[in-house]
Amino acid sequence: MTVAELHRGALKREWGERRYQELRTHLRQFAVAPYNEEICIAYAHLVNRLERAGRPIAVADAWIAASALSLGIPLMTHNRRHFSRVPDLHVLSAQ
C-alpha cells in the first residue's frame, strides 16, 4: 500500500518521466513486505476499533498502520497526523 501511495502521489503531482523513474529506482532499495493473514486481521481489528470509537481512518492509512503493527516495526511517515490515533503504533517522522 505504501508503494501504491507513493506512485499515486507522483501521478497526482504530475511528476515528469525522469523524476518518476527516480522514484522507481529509489524504491528498489527497500524490502516490501507482502500481505499475509496477520496483516489482514490487524487491519480488521484496527478499522473496527477506530470506527467504534468514532474515529474512522482511511483505508490506505489503516492498511499501512496494520502492516507496521503486525510486523512489529515503526512506521516512517511525513503525515504523522494520519496515524496519531492508531493505538500502540510507533511513528517516526521528521515533522
Stockholm file with secondary structure:
# STOCKHOLM 1.0

chainA/1-95         MTVAELHRGALKREWGERRYQELRTHLRQFAVAPYNEEICIAYAHLVNRLERAGRPIAVADAWIAASALSLGIPLMTHNRRHFSRVPDLHVLSAQ
#=GR chainA/1-95 SS CHHHHHHHHHHHTTCCHHHHHHHHHHHTTSCCCCCCHHHHHHHHHHHHHHHHTTCCCCHHHHHHHHHHHHHTCCEECSCHHHHTTSTTCCEECCC
#=GC SS_cons        CHHHHHHHHHHHTTCCHHHHHHHHHHHTTSCCCCCCHHHHHHHHHHHHHHHHTTCCCCHHHHHHHHHHHHHTCCEECSCHHHHTTSTTCCEECCC
//
